[in-house]
Amino acid sequence: MTDMEAAHLTPEPAREDRRGGRPAAGTDPQKRRQILEGAGRIFSTAGFDASSMSDVAREARVSKATLYVYFQDKEHLFTAICAERRDRNISEILSLLDTGKPFETVLTEFGVEVLTIMSEPFVVAAHRIVIGVAERMPEVGTEFFERGPKRVATALGKYLDLHVAAGRLEIADTYFAATQFLELIQASIIRPRLYGAITEPPTRAEIEKNVASAIAIMTAGYRPRGQR
C-alpha cells in the first residue's frame, strides 16, 4: 500500500489522573494524535504489511510501551487511522441526501461522491487490509462494515422511504434497494482495483457513466406500477 495518508483525529476529552492534572494513561489526545500521525507516515512509505509496531513507535517518537497503552496491535491502530477519515467522508456524503432537490439530481450527486471516495487508492487499500484481517479479527471487519457501508446504506434507505411515502417510488424493502444502488455504481470500477488489476483511479466520466446507469436501473425497477 503506497497511498496511505496520515490521519489527524479530532482531540477527545482526556480524563485527568490525580498527579498534577495530567491525563491518565492512554487518554492524552496529543499523544494519540502523535502516534496516529507517525503510523500514517510509516504505513504510507513502507506499506502496512511491511511495517511493525517498532517502526511506528520509532516514527512517532514514543516508546513501544506507550504505543501499546494506546493501541493493542497494528490492526487496531490502522482502523483508528481510518475512522476519522471515514466519519468525515460519510458526514459529507449523507448531507447530499436533500429531500428538497429532485430525486435523480440527489442520487447523481450522492452516487458520484460515494464512488469517487470508494475508488480512492487509500480507501481501496483500506478495504484490502480489513478483508485480510477479518477472519482472525472479526470485530475489526464488523466495525468497519457497521460504521461505513451499512451506515451509508441505512441513510439512503431512509431517504428512499420518503419518496415511497410520497408515492414516487414503490419499494418493499428500502434498505435492500439502497444496497442494490450502492452495488450497481461500483460495477467494473471497484473490483478490478480491489484485486490490483487496475491501479489508477477512474475518470470523472467513468464515474458519472456508472452512476447514471445505476439510476436508470433503479428508477425503472422501482417506479410505481402504473407508471411502468
Accessible surface in RSA format (square Angstrom, percent):
REM  Atomic radii and reference values for relative SASA: ProtOr
REM  Chains: A
REM  Algorithm: Lee & Richards
REM  Probe-radius: 1.40
REM  Slices: 20
REM RES _ NUM      All-atoms   Total-Side   Main-Chain    Non-polar    All polar
REM                ABS   REL    ABS   REL    ABS   REL    ABS   REL    ABS   REL
RES MET A   1    58.21  30.1   8.67   5.7  49.54 118.0  18.96  16.1  39.25  52.0
RES THR A   2   112.39  79.9  90.75  92.0  21.64  51.6  70.33  94.5  42.05  63.6
RES ASP A   3    70.45  49.3  61.48  61.2   8.97  21.2  12.85  30.2  57.60  57.4
RES MET A   4     5.31   2.8   0.04   0.0   5.27  12.6   0.04   0.0   5.27   7.0
RES GLU A   5   100.59  57.8  95.23  72.0   5.37  12.8  31.71  61.3  68.88  56.2
RES ALA A   6    34.05  31.3  14.47  22.3  19.59  44.6  14.47  20.4  19.59  51.9
RES ALA A   7     8.56   7.9   2.46   3.8   6.10  13.9   8.56  12.1   0.00   0.0
RES HIS A   8   104.18  56.9  95.16  66.1   9.02  23.1  67.86  69.9  36.32  42.3
RES LEU A   9    18.72  10.4  17.51  12.5   1.21   3.0  17.51  12.3   1.21   3.3
RES THR A  10   104.78  74.5  94.29  95.6  10.50  25.0  66.61  89.5  38.18  57.7
RES PRO A  11    82.11  59.8  62.40  56.9  19.71  71.7  66.53  54.9  15.58  96.9
RES GLU A  12    95.49  54.8  91.01  68.9   4.48  10.7  32.73  63.3  62.76  51.2
RES PRO A  13   136.96  99.8 105.72  96.4  31.24 113.6 118.40  97.8  18.57 115.4
RES ALA A  14    35.80  32.9   9.85  15.2  25.94  59.0  10.74  15.1  25.05  66.4
RES ARG A  15   168.71  70.8 161.45  82.3   7.26  17.3  76.20 104.1  92.51  56.1
RES GLU A  16   125.88  72.3  95.33  72.1  30.55  72.7  24.88  48.1 101.00  82.5
RES ASP A  17    34.06  23.9  20.20  20.1  13.86  32.8  22.13  52.1  11.93  11.9
RES ARG A  18   242.42 101.8 206.89 105.5  35.53  84.6  85.28 116.6 157.14  95.2
RES ARG A  19   182.72  76.7 173.19  88.3   9.53  22.7  80.97 110.7 101.75  61.7
RES GLY A  20    82.21 101.4   0.00   N/A  82.21 101.4  45.13 123.8  37.08  83.0
RES GLY A  21    38.33  47.3   0.00   N/A  38.33  47.3  18.85  51.7  19.48  43.6
RES ARG A  22   169.96  71.4 168.10  85.7   1.86   4.4  46.01  62.9 123.95  75.1
RES PRO A  23    50.44  36.8  37.79  34.4  12.65  46.0  37.79  31.2  12.65  78.6
RES ALA A  24    28.95  26.6  26.68  41.2   2.27   5.2  27.67  39.0   1.28   3.4
RES ALA A  25    90.31  83.0  54.50  84.1  35.82  81.5  65.92  92.8  24.39  64.6
RES GLY A  26    28.27  34.9   0.00   N/A  28.27  34.9   4.19  11.5  24.07  53.9
RES THR A  27    25.15  17.9  12.06  12.2  13.09  31.2  20.25  27.2   4.90   7.4
RES ASP A  28    38.78  27.2  38.68  38.5   0.10   0.2   6.95  16.4  31.83  31.7
RES PRO A  29    28.14  20.5  22.13  20.2   6.01  21.8  24.89  20.6   3.24  20.2
RES GLN A  30   146.93  82.2 138.50 101.2   8.43  20.1  46.42  98.8 100.52  76.2
RES LYS A  31    65.96  32.2  64.47  39.6   1.49   3.6  27.96  25.2  38.00  40.5
RES ARG A  32    57.98  24.3  57.98  29.6   0.00   0.0  13.36  18.3  44.62  27.0
RES ARG A  33    79.56  33.4  79.04  40.3   0.52   1.2  22.53  30.8  57.03  34.6
RES GLN A  34    63.04  35.2  58.09  42.5   4.94  11.8  28.84  61.4  34.19  25.9
RES ILE A  35     0.00   0.0   0.00   0.0   0.00   0.0   0.00   0.0   0.00   0.0
RES LEU A  36     0.05   0.0   0.05   0.0   0.00   0.0   0.05   0.0   0.00   0.0
RES GLU A  37    38.97  22.4  38.97  29.5   0.00   0.0   3.22   6.2  35.75  29.2
RES GLY A  38     0.00   0.0   0.00   N/A   0.00   0.0   0.00   0.0   0.00   0.0
RES ALA A  39     0.00   0.0   0.00   0.0   0.00   0.0   0.00   0.0   0.00   0.0
RES GLY A  40     0.06   0.1   0.00   N/A   0.06   0.1   0.00   0.0   0.06   0.1
RES ARG A  41   105.94  44.5 103.40  52.7   2.54   6.1  57.67  78.8  48.28  29.3
RES ILE A  42    27.70  15.8  27.17  20.2   0.52   1.3  27.70  19.9   0.00   0.0
RES PHE A  43     0.00   0.0   0.00   0.0   0.00   0.0   0.00   0.0   0.00   0.0
RES SER A  44    27.17  23.0  19.64  26.2   7.53  17.3   8.82  18.8  18.35  25.7
RES THR A  45   111.28  79.1  75.41  76.4  35.88  85.5  74.06  99.5  37.22  56.3
RES ALA A  46    48.50  44.6  23.73  36.6  24.77  56.4  32.82  46.2  15.68  41.5
RES GLY A  47     7.34   9.0   0.00   N/A   7.34   9.0   7.11  19.5   0.23   0.5
RES PHE A  48    11.29   5.7  10.17   6.3   1.12   2.9  10.17   6.2   1.12   3.2
RES ASP A  49   132.89  93.1 106.86 106.4  26.03  61.6  38.83  91.4  94.06  93.8
RES ALA A  50    76.20  70.1  43.05  66.4  33.15  75.4  53.98  76.0  22.22  58.9
RES SER A  51     3.52   3.0   0.00   0.0   3.52   8.1   0.22   0.5   3.29   4.6
RES SER A  52    48.76  41.2  44.18  59.0   4.58  10.5  43.90  93.5   4.86   6.8
RES MET A  53    16.61   8.6  13.10   8.7   3.51   8.4  13.10  11.1   3.51   4.7
RES SER A  54    42.95  36.3  39.50  52.7   3.44   7.9  24.11  51.3  18.83  26.4
RES ASP A  55    30.34  21.3  29.61  29.5   0.73   1.7   2.37   5.6  27.97  27.9
RES VAL A  56     0.00   0.0   0.00   0.0   0.00   0.0   0.00   0.0   0.00   0.0
RES ALA A  57     4.57   4.2   4.43   6.8   0.13   0.3   4.43   6.2   0.13   0.4
RES ARG A  58   162.98  68.4 143.62  73.2  19.36  46.1  81.04 110.8  81.94  49.7
RES GLU A  59    60.17  34.5  49.86  37.7  10.31  24.5   6.99  13.5  53.18  43.4
RES ALA A  60     2.20   2.0   0.00   0.0   2.20   5.0   0.77   1.1   1.43   3.8
RES ARG A  61   210.71  88.5 182.33  92.9  28.38  67.6  65.64  89.7 145.08  87.9
RES VAL A  62    20.22  13.3   1.26   1.1  18.96  45.7  11.48  10.0   8.74  23.7
RES SER A  63    63.35  53.5  46.91  62.6  16.44  37.9  51.79 110.3  11.56  16.2
RES LYS A  64    97.61  47.6  92.45  56.7   5.16  12.3  50.13  45.1  47.48  50.6
RES ALA A  65    75.03  69.0  60.05  92.7  14.98  34.1  69.37  97.7   5.66  15.0
RES THR A  66    40.50  28.8  38.58  39.1   1.92   4.6  12.99  17.4  27.51  41.6
RES LEU A  67     0.00   0.0   0.00   0.0   0.00   0.0   0.00   0.0   0.00   0.0
RES TYR A  68    99.54  46.5  83.27  47.4  16.27  42.3  60.17  45.2  39.37  48.5
RES VAL A  69    81.50  53.6  51.77  46.9  29.73  71.6  58.59  50.9  22.91  62.1
RES TYR A  70    33.50  15.6  11.25   6.4  22.25  57.9   8.18   6.1  25.32  31.2
RES PHE A  71    11.37   5.7   8.22   5.1   3.15   8.2  11.32   6.9   0.05   0.1
RES GLN A  72   122.64  68.6 101.30  74.0  21.34  50.8  32.93  70.1  89.71  68.0
RES ASP A  73    33.95  23.8  33.05  32.9   0.89   2.1  22.63  53.3  11.32  11.3
RES LYS A  74    34.26  16.7  32.95  20.2   1.31   3.1  18.28  16.5  15.98  17.0
RES GLU A  75    17.79  10.2  17.08  12.9   0.72   1.7   1.19   2.3  16.60  13.6
RES HIS A  76    43.78  23.9  41.25  28.7   2.54   6.5  33.27  34.3  10.52  12.2
RES LEU A  77     0.00   0.0   0.00   0.0   0.00   0.0   0.00   0.0   0.00   0.0
RES PHE A  78     1.15   0.6   1.15   0.7   0.00   0.0   1.15   0.7   0.00   0.0
RES THR A  79    20.68  14.7  17.86  18.1   2.82   6.7   8.63  11.6  12.06  18.2
RES ALA A  80    12.33  11.3   6.09   9.4   6.24  14.2  12.26  17.3   0.07   0.2
RES ILE A  81     0.05   0.0   0.05   0.0   0.00   0.0   0.05   0.0   0.00   0.0
RES CYS A  82     5.99   4.5   5.12   5.7   0.87   2.0   4.95  12.5   1.04   1.1
RES ALA A  83    25.24  23.2  25.24  39.0   0.00   0.0  25.24  35.6   0.00   0.0
RES GLU A  84    35.07  20.1  28.16  21.3   6.90  16.4  17.16  33.2  17.91  14.6
RES ARG A  85    33.78  14.2  33.78  17.2   0.00   0.0   7.20   9.8  26.58  16.1
RES ARG A  86    29.89  12.6  23.56  12.0   6.33  15.1  26.37  36.0   3.53   2.1
RES ASP A  87    40.82  28.6  40.28  40.1   0.54   1.3  21.90  51.5  18.91  18.9
RES ARG A  88   109.59  46.0 100.83  51.4   8.76  20.9  56.72  77.5  52.87  32.0
RES ASN A  89    22.10  15.2  22.10  21.4   0.00   0.0   2.78   6.7  19.31  18.7
RES ILE A  90     8.22   4.7   8.22   6.1   0.00   0.0   8.22   5.9   0.00   0.0
RES SER A  91    62.72  53.0  50.89  67.9  11.83  27.2  35.09  74.7  27.63  38.7
RES GLU A  92    89.63  51.5  83.40  63.1   6.22  14.8  39.60  76.6  50.02  40.8
RES ILE A  93     7.37   4.2   7.37   5.5   0.00   0.0   7.37   5.3   0.00   0.0
RES LEU A  94    44.39  24.7  34.30  24.5  10.08  25.3  34.45  24.2   9.94  26.8
RES SER A  95    83.79  70.8  50.22  67.0  33.57  77.3  48.90 104.1  34.89  48.9
RES LEU A  96    47.52  26.5  44.36  31.7   3.16   8.0  46.92  33.0   0.60   1.6
RES LEU A  97    27.84  15.5   9.48   6.8  18.36  46.2   9.52   6.7  18.33  49.3
RES ASP A  98    60.09  42.1  53.71  53.5   6.38  15.1  16.58  39.0  43.51  43.4
RES THR A  99    81.15  57.7  57.36  58.2  23.79  56.7  24.57  33.0  56.58  85.5
RES GLY A 100    72.46  89.4   0.00   N/A  72.46  89.4  37.05 101.7  35.41  79.3
RES LYS A 101    86.07  42.0  78.98  48.5   7.09  16.9  46.93  42.2  39.14  41.7
RES PRO A 102    92.81  67.6  80.30  73.2  12.51  45.5  92.11  76.1   0.70   4.3
RES PHE A 103    29.72  14.9  23.54  14.6   6.18  16.1  23.54  14.3   6.18  17.7
RES GLU A 104    97.56  56.0  96.13  72.7   1.43   3.4  29.44  56.9  68.12  55.6
RES THR A 105    56.47  40.2  51.27  52.0   5.20  12.4  32.52  43.7  23.95  36.2
RES VAL A 106     0.00   0.0   0.00   0.0   0.00   0.0   0.00   0.0   0.00   0.0
RES LEU A 107     0.65   0.4   0.65   0.5   0.00   0.0   0.65   0.5   0.00   0.0
RES THR A 108    58.49  41.6  58.49  59.3   0.00   0.0  45.02  60.5  13.47  20.4
RES GLU A 109    62.86  36.1  54.56  41.3   8.30  19.8  33.80  65.4  29.07  23.7
RES PHE A 110     0.00   0.0   0.00   0.0   0.00   0.0   0.00   0.0   0.00   0.0
RES GLY A 111     0.00   0.0   0.00   N/A   0.00   0.0   0.00   0.0   0.00   0.0
RES VAL A 112     8.55   5.6   8.55   7.7   0.00   0.0   8.55   7.4   0.00   0.0
RES GLU A 113    56.79  32.6  56.76  42.9   0.03   0.1   5.76  11.1  51.03  41.7
RES VAL A 114     6.96   4.6   6.96   6.3   0.00   0.0   6.96   6.0   0.00   0.0
RES LEU A 115     0.00   0.0   0.00   0.0   0.00   0.0   0.00   0.0   0.00   0.0
RES THR A 116    49.71  35.4  47.95  48.6   1.76   4.2  47.05  63.2   2.66   4.0
RES ILE A 117    18.96  10.8  18.96  14.1   0.00   0.0  18.96  13.7   0.00   0.0
RES MET A 118    39.83  20.6  37.66  24.9   2.17   5.2  30.35  25.8   9.48  12.6
RES SER A 119     3.94   3.3   2.17   2.9   1.77   4.1   0.05   0.1   3.90   5.5
RES GLU A 120    58.41  33.5  57.10  43.2   1.31   3.1  22.85  44.2  35.56  29.0
RES PRO A 121    43.62  31.8  35.19  32.1   8.43  30.6  40.82  33.7   2.80  17.4
RES PHE A 122     9.75   4.9   9.07   5.6   0.68   1.8   9.07   5.5   0.68   1.9
RES VAL A 123    18.36  12.1  17.87  16.2   0.50   1.2  18.36  16.0   0.00   0.0
RES VAL A 124     8.89   5.8   7.18   6.5   1.70   4.1   8.89   7.7   0.00   0.0
RES ALA A 125     5.18   4.8   4.60   7.1   0.58   1.3   5.04   7.1   0.14   0.4
RES ALA A 126     3.19   2.9   3.19   4.9   0.00   0.0   3.19   4.5   0.00   0.0
RES HIS A 127    46.97  25.7  46.55  32.4   0.42   1.1  39.98  41.2   6.99   8.1
RES ARG A 128   101.60  42.7  91.08  46.4  10.52  25.0  48.76  66.6  52.84  32.0
RES ILE A 129    21.84  12.4  15.35  11.4   6.49  15.6  21.68  15.6   0.16   0.4
RES VAL A 130     9.57   6.3   9.56   8.7   0.01   0.0   9.57   8.3   0.00   0.0
RES ILE A 131   109.31  62.2  96.43  71.8  12.87  31.0  98.53  70.9  10.78  29.3
RES GLY A 132    56.80  70.0   0.00   N/A  56.80  70.0  32.53  89.3  24.27  54.4
RES VAL A 133     9.46   6.2   9.46   8.6   0.00   0.0   9.46   8.2   0.00   0.0
RES ALA A 134    31.76  29.2  28.19  43.5   3.57   8.1  28.36  39.9   3.40   9.0
RES GLU A 135   169.86  97.5 139.96 105.9  29.90  71.2  62.53 120.9 107.33  87.6
RES ARG A 136   156.03  65.5 124.13  63.3  31.90  76.0  72.14  98.6  83.89  50.8
RES MET A 137    19.46  10.1  18.29  12.1   1.17   2.8  16.51  14.0   2.95   3.9
RES PRO A 138    81.06  59.1  78.44  71.5   2.62   9.5  79.97  66.0   1.09   6.8
RES GLU A 139    91.52  52.5  81.62  61.8   9.90  23.6  60.53 117.1  30.99  25.3
RES VAL A 140     5.64   3.7   2.49   2.3   3.15   7.6   5.64   4.9   0.00   0.0
RES GLY A 141    15.01  18.5   0.00   N/A  15.01  18.5  10.67  29.3   4.35   9.7
RES THR A 142    77.26  54.9  70.17  71.1   7.09  16.9  49.91  67.0  27.35  41.3
RES GLU A 143    64.18  36.8  58.81  44.5   5.37  12.8  51.11  98.8  13.07  10.7
RES PHE A 144    25.60  12.8  25.33  15.7   0.26   0.7  25.33  15.4   0.26   0.8
RES PHE A 145    96.57  48.3  95.87  59.4   0.70   1.8  96.50  58.5   0.07   0.2
RES GLU A 146    74.02  42.5  65.22  49.3   8.80  20.9  24.23  46.9  49.79  40.7
RES ARG A 147   104.68  44.0 104.45  53.2   0.23   0.5  32.27  44.1  72.41  43.9
RES GLY A 148     6.47   8.0   0.00   N/A   6.47   8.0   6.47  17.7   0.00   0.0
RES PRO A 149    59.29  43.2  49.10  44.8  10.20  37.1  57.55  47.5   1.74  10.8
RES LYS A 150    77.18  37.7  76.57  47.0   0.61   1.5  33.91  30.5  43.27  46.1
RES ARG A 151    79.08  33.2  71.57  36.5   7.52  17.9  32.93  45.0  46.15  28.0
RES VAL A 152    12.65   8.3  12.65  11.5   0.00   0.0  12.65  11.0   0.00   0.0
RES ALA A 153     2.50   2.3   2.50   3.9   0.00   0.0   2.50   3.5   0.00   0.0
RES THR A 154    48.61  34.6  46.50  47.1   2.10   5.0  40.76  54.7   7.85  11.9
RES ALA A 155    20.87  19.2  14.38  22.2   6.49  14.8  17.44  24.6   3.43   9.1
RES LEU A 156     0.57   0.3   0.57   0.4   0.00   0.0   0.57   0.4   0.00   0.0
RES GLY A 157     2.76   3.4   0.00   N/A   2.76   3.4   2.76   7.6   0.00   0.0
RES LYS A 158   135.16  65.9 131.88  80.9   3.28   7.8  78.97  71.1  56.19  59.9
RES TYR A 159     7.46   3.5   3.70   2.1   3.76   9.8   6.54   4.9   0.92   1.1
RES LEU A 160     0.26   0.1   0.26   0.2   0.00   0.0   0.26   0.2   0.00   0.0
RES ASP A 161    65.30  45.7  60.53  60.3   4.76  11.3  22.99  54.1  42.31  42.2
RES LEU A 162    97.93  54.5  93.02  66.5   4.91  12.3  93.39  65.6   4.54  12.2
RES HIS A 163     7.53   4.1   7.53   5.2   0.00   0.0   6.80   7.0   0.73   0.9
RES VAL A 164    46.93  30.9  37.62  34.1   9.31  22.4  37.62  32.7   9.31  25.2
RES ALA A 165    91.86  84.5  49.04  75.7  42.82  97.4  60.72  85.5  31.15  82.5
RES ALA A 166    57.95  53.3  18.82  29.0  39.13  89.0  31.56  44.4  26.39  69.9
RES GLY A 167    43.81  54.0   0.00   N/A  43.81  54.0  32.34  88.7  11.48  25.7
RES ARG A 168   136.38  57.3 122.11  62.2  14.28  34.0  48.07  65.7  88.31  53.5
RES LEU A 169    14.72   8.2  10.14   7.3   4.58  11.5  10.14   7.1   4.58  12.3
RES GLU A 170    69.33  39.8  62.23  47.1   7.10  16.9  36.25  70.1  33.09  27.0
RES ILE A 171    15.18   8.6   1.23   0.9  13.95  33.6   2.75   2.0  12.43  33.7
RES ALA A 172   118.44 108.9  66.81 103.1  51.62 117.4  78.19 110.1  40.25 106.6
RES ASP A 173    77.15  54.0  70.25  69.9   6.90  16.3  27.31  64.3  49.84  49.7
RES THR A 174    19.24  13.7  16.27  16.5   2.97   7.1   4.01   5.4  15.23  23.0
RES TYR A 175    82.13  38.3  81.09  46.1   1.03   2.7  73.95  55.6   8.17  10.1
RES PHE A 176   110.13  55.1 109.24  67.7   0.88   2.3 110.13  66.8   0.00   0.0
RES ALA A 177     0.00   0.0   0.00   0.0   0.00   0.0   0.00   0.0   0.00   0.0
RES ALA A 178     0.00   0.0   0.00   0.0   0.00   0.0   0.00   0.0   0.00   0.0
RES THR A 179    37.34  26.6  36.20  36.7   1.14   2.7  30.07  40.4   7.28  11.0
RES GLN A 180    62.95  35.2  58.49  42.7   4.46  10.6  19.76  42.1  43.19  32.8
RES PHE A 181     0.15   0.1   0.15   0.1   0.00   0.0   0.15   0.1   0.00   0.0
RES LEU A 182    18.22  10.1  18.22  13.0   0.00   0.0  18.22  12.8   0.00   0.0
RES GLU A 183   107.41  61.7 100.51  76.0   6.89  16.4  40.21  77.8  67.19  54.9
RES LEU A 184    57.53  32.0  50.25  36.0   7.28  18.3  52.21  36.7   5.32  14.3
RES ILE A 185     0.00   0.0   0.00   0.0   0.00   0.0   0.00   0.0   0.00   0.0
RES GLN A 186    34.54  19.3  32.73  23.9   1.80   4.3   6.74  14.3  27.80  21.1
RES ALA A 187    58.67  53.9  46.95  72.5  11.72  26.7  58.41  82.3   0.26   0.7
RES SER A 188    89.57  75.7  59.65  79.6  29.91  68.9  52.54 111.9  37.03  51.9
RES ILE A 189     5.99   3.4   5.99   4.5   0.00   0.0   5.99   4.3   0.00   0.0
RES ILE A 190    16.83   9.6  16.83  12.5   0.00   0.0  16.83  12.1   0.00   0.0
RES ARG A 191   152.49  64.0 150.35  76.6   2.14   5.1  39.65  54.2 112.84  68.4
RES PRO A 192    33.63  24.5  29.50  26.9   4.13  15.0  33.50  27.7   0.13   0.8
RES ARG A 193    15.54   6.5  15.11   7.7   0.43   1.0   5.59   7.6   9.95   6.0
RES LEU A 194    35.16  19.6  31.12  22.3   4.04  10.2  31.12  21.9   4.04  10.9
RES TYR A 195   160.74  75.0 125.27  71.3  35.47  92.3  98.21  73.8  62.54  77.1
RES GLY A 196    37.90  46.7   0.00   N/A  37.90  46.7  17.02  46.7  20.87  46.7
RES ALA A 197    83.20  76.5  41.96  64.8  41.24  93.8  53.76  75.7  29.45  78.0
RES ILE A 198    57.40  32.7  52.50  39.1   4.91  11.8  55.87  40.2   1.53   4.2
RES THR A 199   112.55  80.0  90.16  91.4  22.39  53.4  68.71  92.3  43.84  66.3
RES GLU A 200   107.30  61.6 103.14  78.0   4.16   9.9  55.79 107.9  51.50  42.1
RES PRO A 201    72.20  52.6  61.96  56.5  10.24  37.2  62.68  51.7   9.53  59.2
RES PRO A 202    13.48   9.8   0.62   0.6  12.86  46.8   1.02   0.8  12.46  77.5
RES THR A 203    79.44  56.5  72.19  73.2   7.26  17.3  76.80 103.2   2.64   4.0
RES ARG A 204   147.96  62.1 138.16  70.4   9.80  23.3  61.96  84.7  86.00  52.1
RES ALA A 205    71.43  65.7  61.11  94.3  10.32  23.5  65.05  91.6   6.39  16.9
RES GLU A 206    80.70  46.3  78.23  59.2   2.47   5.9  31.03  60.0  49.67  40.6
RES ILE A 207     6.99   4.0   6.99   5.2   0.00   0.0   6.99   5.0   0.00   0.0
RES GLU A 208    74.60  42.8  70.55  53.4   4.05   9.6  20.26  39.2  54.34  44.4
RES LYS A 209   157.67  76.9 148.33  91.0   9.34  22.2  98.10  88.3  59.57  63.5
RES ASN A 210    21.88  15.1  17.89  17.3   3.98   9.6   4.49  10.8  17.39  16.8
RES VAL A 211     0.31   0.2   0.31   0.3   0.00   0.0   0.31   0.3   0.00   0.0
RES ALA A 212    60.78  55.9  50.80  78.4   9.99  22.7  55.76  78.5   5.02  13.3
RES SER A 213    59.82  50.6  50.90  67.9   8.92  20.6  32.07  68.3  27.75  38.9
RES ALA A 214     1.35   1.2   0.04   0.1   1.32   3.0   0.91   1.3   0.44   1.2
RES ILE A 215     9.66   5.5   9.66   7.2   0.00   0.0   9.66   7.0   0.00   0.0
RES ALA A 216    58.48  53.8  48.70  75.1   9.78  22.2  54.84  77.2   3.64   9.6
RES ILE A 217    93.79  53.4  87.43  65.1   6.36  15.3  91.37  65.8   2.43   6.6
RES MET A 218     7.45   3.9   5.80   3.8   1.65   3.9   5.06   4.3   2.39   3.2
RES THR A 219    18.46  13.1  17.88  18.1   0.58   1.4  12.06  16.2   6.41   9.7
RES ALA A 220    54.41  50.0  44.84  69.2   9.57  21.8  44.96  63.3   9.45  25.0
RES GLY A 221    42.30  52.2   0.00   N/A  42.30  52.2  31.59  86.7  10.70  24.0
RES TYR A 222    42.88  20.0  42.88  24.4   0.00   0.0  31.18  23.4  11.70  14.4
RES ARG A 223    82.44  34.6  81.98  41.8   0.46   1.1  14.52  19.8  67.92  41.2
RES PRO A 224    20.41  14.9  20.41  18.6   0.00   0.0  20.41  16.9   0.00   0.0
RES ARG A 225   178.49  74.9 163.61  83.4  14.88  35.4  51.56  70.5 126.92  76.9
RES GLY A 226    82.04 101.2   0.00   N/A  82.04 101.2  42.46 116.5  39.58  88.7
RES GLN A 227   115.95  64.8  90.57  66.2  25.38  60.4  38.42  81.8  77.53  58.8
RES ARG A 228   142.21  59.7  78.98  40.3  63.23 150.5  64.12  87.6  78.08  47.3
END  Absolute sums over single chains surface
CHAIN  1 A    12357.1      10092.2       2264.9       6921.1       5436.0
END  Absolute sums over all chains
TOTAL         12357.1      10092.2       2264.9       6921.1       5436.0
